[in-house]
Amino acid sequence: MMDVKGKEVLVLGLGVSGQAAAALLARKGARVKISDSSHNADISRRLEDLARYSVRYETGGHTASFCSDAEIVVVSPGADIAPLYRSGVLSRRSMVIGEMELAFAFCRATVVAVTGTNGKSTTVELIGSMLSSAGMHAVVCGNTGNPLSGEVDRFTAESVAVVEVSSFQLETIKNFKPHIAVLLNVAEDHYERHGNYERYRDAKFKIFKNQSSGDWAVLDACFRGTLSLKNIRGQQLFYGAEGEMIVCEEGIRPGDSDEKDFVVRTKEIPLVGRHNRYNVACAILVSRIMGLDDNCIREAIMAFKGLSHRFERIGTFRGVECIDDSKATNVDATRRALDSINKRVVLIAGGREKGGDYQPVLPCLKDKVKAAILIGEAQPKMKEVFSSVVPVFTAGDMDQAVRTAFSVATEGDVVMLSPMCSSFDMFSDYKKRGKAFQRSVEQHISGEKAEG
């Protein structure tokens, strides 16, 4: 357990995880101060919530006079500290850790950690549902909007923390050691932070860094035989086209079983798409490690409802199905969504670019997409790339995008928001973006009913 009592600890960034970290540190007796580059209503509200701890703070920028004397610096996932070192705001003498690393130091629960470019949220929620249905005290937390720091005081040795972990969080780990670590996939993403694919992939593989032979590493079978596995000390299990849990068209079955011996059949899985069968197979492996039997696992899968803003069907307007896939913040996520649809799609995409390449999605656009409606800062680049294979329209806001999409779509088509970009140019997060899409669709549906 980390000793922070009486120490000067700086929390850098007052997002949701920064607030949870500051509160945890204060409860453990640290002298907490907070520095955030912004000053807005959300920051003010969080500072009000923390007022009972008598924390010190600065907002609207980071200054050396406030930050440089900290013994420990706890970095929020979105904060890039390299410029702060160069400018002298942070001292090289300070110990720098992430919020997740801080929380792990006080965590008594068994930790199941899941990372990957796509599918993390669905997989952790599914694992949590499976474990909870078996009577375990399982809490889904981490990069889900429910920070691990906010949960650790409620854990016992019998609890299970099912933690969604981002590459940003893995960058700053030192001792973080999940009993079960999962890597779902690695596709192009977050080049604006990591610079290239190799550094991004290496950040993802850090989830296995501190494991020992008594721990478990669960991976997609596409990683089998790669050099990245040679340093993993945990026991390796694989799922997918081969391995300990096989995914096929009919369903999901153990690799050592008869070909008709399924844990769950595809028709019983409420989640749509081949990519979700992979997420389910992964969750099955994890739950088996945790001691669940297949009947309990199957029942939990069949009862699972899926996540908001992740391929969420929200209604039909004049025979056009509408899907909110706002959580698809990279090219690979949108490609997976399009692969799951057997109709023509009018795609709403765009936002703030993350430094990736849009070329890999072109074959899928050509095959599935009737037209692309582009929003946000990425419009010019997307239009340049996409216009070679599909008609492209631009929109100034979500309402205009939805109106344009319905003007292009005809009965039997699908209008889908699947942005391939972050939301931060127009919205505070993907949830706000998805809700804006849903509101606009619902207005059209309500208007049609009123006319009828």
N, C-alpha and C positions, 0 to 999 in steps of 0.2 A: 504494500500500500504506500502511496506517495505521501510524504510529509510536507504539507503546505502551511501548517499552522504558524502564524506570525510572519510569513514570507510575503514580500512585495510581488504580487502577481498581476500582470497586465493581460487583459482579455482584448484581443485585437479583432474588432468587428462585432457589432451588436445585432446580428440577425437572430433567428430563433435559437440556433445552437450556441451563439455567444451569450445570450441571456441565460440559457440553462447552465452553461459553464460557469458564469459569474455567480449564479445562485449557489451552485454546488461548492465552489471555492469558498464563498462566504460562510456556508454552513460548516465547512471543515476548518475554519479559523484563519484563512488567508486574509491579507490586507489587499483588497481587490480594487483595481482601477480599470476603466474601460476607455478605449479610444476607437472612435468610428469616423470614417471620412465623410459620412452623410449627416444630415440633420433634417428629419422629416417626422411626420405624425407617428409612424411605427416606432422610430427610435425614442421619441418622447414617451410613448406609452410604455415601452419596455423599461425605460429609466424610472418611470413612476412605479412600476411593479417591483423594481429592485431597491426602491428607496428605503425599505425596512432593513436592508443590510448595510446602509451607510457607505455605499461604494462611491468612489471618486470617478469623475469622467470628463472627457473632452469630446466634442462632436464637431463636425465640419472640417476635419483634417487631423493628421497625426503630427505631433511635434516632438522633437528630441527632448525638450525640457520635461515633458510629461512621460515619455515612453522609455528613455534610454537607461534608466536606473532599475528597471524591473529585473528581479532574480529569475523569474519564469515568465515566459510569454506563451499564452494559449491562443492559437491562431484559428479563426473561423475558416471553414472550407473554402469560401470564395476569396479569401484575402491572398494577394500575391505579395510576399514579403521581400522579394529580391530588391525592388526599388527602395525599400525602407532601410535596408542595409547600406546601399550605395549612398543614400543621402544622410546617413548617420542618425536616423530616427531610432533605429534599433541597434543595440550593442551586441557585438559578437560574443560577449561574455554571458549573455542571457541564455538560459536553457529554453529552447523553442519546441513546443509540442502542439498537437492538434487537439480539438475538443474531444474527439473519440479516444485518443490516447489518454487524456486526463480521466475520462469516465471509466475506461477499462481499469485504471489503477485502483478504483474503488468498487469494482464490480465483483459481486459474489456469485453471480449466475453463470451457468454454462453458456458459452457464447457460440452461436451459429452465425457466421458472417457470409454475406452474399455480395459479390461484385460482378461486373460485366457491363458491356455497353448498353445492352437492351435486356429487358425482362426482369430486372432486379426487384422492382416493386411488386409485380405480380407474384414472383417466386417467394419473397419473404412473407407476403400476406398469406399465400397458400400454405407454406410451412407452418406459420403461426396458427392457422385454422386447423391444420391436421393435429398439431401438438395439443392445442386447446381442447379439441374434440376428444382427445384421449385422457383428459383430466389434468394435464400439466399446466403450471403457471407459466405461460409463454407470452412474451411481450414483443411486439413488432416495433422496432425503433431504428434510430440512426438517420440515414439520409432520406427519411420518409416525411420529415416535418415534425417528428417526435424524437428529439435528440436523446442519445444514450445517457447523457449527463442528467437529464431530467427524470430518469427512471431508476438509477442505481440505488438510491436510498430505499426503494421499495422492494428490491430483490432479496431473496434468501438463497441459500446454497441449493435449494430445490428448484429455483426459477430457471427459465431458459430465455436468454435475450437473443431474439432473431433480428440481426442487425443488417440493414442495407448499407453498403459501404461504397463511396465514390472514389474515383482515382485521386481527387483532391485530398480526401481524408487519408488515403494510403500514403501520399507523399510524405507525411510528417509522422508516421508511426515509428516507435522505437521498441516497445515491448508488447504491443497488441498481438494477442495470441489466441485466435479462435480455436475451440475444440473441433469444430467442423467449419472448414473454409470452402467456399464455392466460387468457381469462376465459370460464368455462363458462356461468355463470348467476348471477343475483342474485334470491333470494327472501327472505322475512322470516326473520331470524335475528339472534341476539346483540343484541337491543334492550337487554338488561341492561347492555351495555357501550357501544353506539353511540347509544342513545336513540331513533332512528327510522330509517326505511328510507333516507332520503336520505343521512344520514351513513354508514350501512353501505355503501350503493352507492358513495359517493365513496371510501371506504377501499379497496374492491375495485379501482376504476379506477386507484388509485395504482400498480398494477403496471406501467402503461405510462408513468409519469411521466418517467423519465429516458431513455427510448429515443430513438434517432436514426433517420435515414432508412435506415441499413444494417441495422436490426433488424426483427423481425416481430411483428405483433400478430394473434393468432388468436382469433376470437370467434364465438359463436353468431349466426346470421343474425338473430335477434330484436333484436339491438342495432343492426343496420344502419339508418342514417338518424336515429339518436338524437343529441341534442346532445352527449352524453358522448364521442362519437368525435372531435369537432373538434380536441381538443388532443393526439390521438395522432399522434406523428411517425413511428412505425414503419410498415412496409408492412402493410396490413390484408388479412387473408384471412378468409373466412367459411365456416361449415359449417352444415348443417341443412336447412330447407325450401328454401333457395336458397343460392347462393354457389359457392365453388370445390369444395366436397365436398357432394354431395346425399344426404340421408337419405330413403329411401322404404321402403315395406313389403317390397319384394323384396330390398333391400340398400342398399349405399353405393356411389356412383359419382361420378366427377369431373363437375363442372358443365359442362365443355366437351366431354363425350364423348357417344357414342350412348347412348340410354336403356337399352340392354341391356348396356352395357360396365361391369360392376361390378368394383370392387376386391375386394369380398367380398360374398357373398350372406348374407341374414339367417339362413338355415338353417346356415351355416358358422360363425356367431358363437356361442361357448359362453355368453356373457353374456345373461341374459334381460331383455327389456323394451325399449321404444322409447327410454327415456332412456339406456340403455346403448349403443344404436346411435349416439346423438349423441356419447357419450364416445369410441366407436371412431372415428367420423368425424373428430373433433378430433385424435386420436392419429395418424391417417393423414396429415392435413395437416402436422402437426409433423414426422413421419418423412420425408415427402417433402421438406420444407425442408432436412432434415439429409442428404438425398441418397440415401435408401433407394428401391429399386425396388419396384413393387407386388407382385411375387411374394414377395419377402422379407417385406413387410408382411403379406400375406395369411396366410402360414405362421405368423407370430408371433401373429396374432389367433386362428387356429384352435387354437394350442397354449396359449393363455392360460387359466388356471384360475379367475380371479377372486379376491376377497379374503375373508378370514375376517370374519364378523359383518356382511357386506354382502350381504343377500339370499342367505344361505348355507343351502342345503337340508341338514338334519342328520339326517333319518330319518322314519320313519312309525310311528305308534302307533295300532293298531286302525283302520287305513284313513285316519287323519288325517295329512296331511303337515305337517311342522314346519319353519319357516323362521326363522333367526336374522338379523334385520336391526337388530341393536343399534346399528350405526353411524348409523342414521337419527335424528339428534338435532334435527330440526326438522320442521315440518308438511309442507313441500314434499317432503322425502325420503320420508316415509311415504305421501304421495299418489302419488308415482311408483311406490313398491313395490306399492301396492294396484292401480294401473293395470295392473301386469304380471301380475296373477292373474285367472284366469277361473273361480274357485271361490268359495264362501262362506268368509269369513275370520272366525275368532275372534282378535281383536286384543288383544295385551298392550301397554299404553302407559303412559307416565308417567315421572316423575323430577323433576328440578329444572327449573322453568320458566326460559325465556330471554327472556320479555317479548313473545312473539309472539301472534298472533291465531289461535285454533283454528277460527274460522268457515269459512275456505276449504276445509277438509277435509271438511265436513259432507256435501256432495253425494256424495263418494266413499264415505264411511262408509255413507250411506243405500243406495247402490247395491251395495256389496261386503261390508259387515261384518255378521255375524250377531249378535255381541255384543262389547263392549269390557270387558276386565279391566284395571283401573287400579291402578297402584302409585305410591308415592312422594309427594313434597310437592305435586305438581300434581293430585292426586286431586280435591279439591273443585272447582277451576275446570273441569277436564275433565269431571267428572260433570255439572256444571251445563249445559255446552254440548252434550255428546254425548247426554245422556239424551232429548233431543227427537227423535232419529232412530234410536237403537239401544238395546237393553237394556244396562245398565251394572252391573258388579260391581266390588267393591274387594277388594284383597288386601294383607296386611301384609308379605309378602316374596315372593321369586320362586317358591319352592316352592308356596306357596299359590296364586299366580297361575296357575302351570302346571296344578295340580290342578283349579282352577276352570275353566280353559280346556278341559281334556279332558272335564269333566263336561257342558259345553255343546256341544262339537263332536260331530258324528256322521260316520260314514264318508263320505269324499269331500270333507270340509271341510279347511281349512288353519288351523293355529294359528301365528300369527306374532308374534314380538316386534319391534315397530317403534315406539320410545318417543316420538318427537317432542320429547324433552327431553334435557337433559344427565343424566349418571349420578351427579353428585357428592353427591346426598343419601344414596344407599345404597351406591354403589360408587366406587372410585377412578378408574375410566375405563370407557369403553364396552366394552372388551375383557373386563374382569372381569364386567360385567353380562351380556354375551353368553355367557361361560363358565358363569355361574350358570344361565342358561336352558338351555344345552346339557346340563349335569349333571343338571338336574331331568328333562328330556325323556329322557335316557339311562337314568335310574333307572326311569322308567315302562316303557320298552322292555325293559329287562333283567328287570323284574318280570313282564312279560307272557310273556317267553321262559321264565322259571323256572316259571310257572304251567302253561305248555304242556308 
